[in-house]
């Protein structure tokens, strides 16, 4: 972390909780920039997965079974 970043953090931590929360929301929102190309890729992935399911190339599993398997790890 750079010196300026540390200074900003120190000043931010001195803010009241509500203002810190607003600051965090603004910072997080600045990271969530939409990218049309990524959206297109995800849409194609979803369509490909649905097509694979509909043609029997893949199958579905009940969520409770999947979650139980991970809980047992």
N, C-alpha and C positions, 0 to 999 in steps of 0.2 A: 504494500500500500504506500502510495507516495505521501510526501509530507503534506501537500495541500489536501489530499483526501483525508488524511488523519485529522487535520484541522477542521475540515468540514464536518467530519463525523463527531468530533468533540463538541462542536457548536450545536449540531443536530441533537445530540444526546442531552443537551441542556434545555431543550425545548419541552414544553408541556406535552403530556402523552398524546393528546388529541392532535396537536400540530405534528408530532413525530409520525403518527399514523397517516395523516394527510400527506406528509412528505414521502413516506414509504409507498403509498398508493401511487403517487405521481411518478416516482422512480420506476416502479414495476411497470406501470403503463407505458413508460418510455421504451421499455425493452420489448414490448409486445407489438412490434410493427408487422402489419400484414404483408405477406409476400404472395402475390397472385400465382407465381410458379409453384410454390410449395403447396398452396391450396389445390391447384390442379393435380399435382402429384398425389396428394392424399385422396382426392376424389377418385382418381384412376385406381389407386390401391383398393379403395372401398368397393368400387365396381368390380374389379378383378376378383376380390375375395368373395363377393356375393355370387358372381358367375361360377366360381369354383364350387361353392356350396350347392348352387342350384343344379349343376351338372354332376354332382356326386364325387368330384375330385377331392373334396374335403368334407369333414362332417363337424357337427356342432356338439358341444358337451355342456351339460347343465352347469350353471355358474356355481351352485353349491358344491358340486363334485370337484370342480377346479380349485375353488377356494379351500376346500378340505385338504386336497393334496398338498397345497402350499403351506397350509397350517401345520401339516405333519412333518415338514422339513426341518 
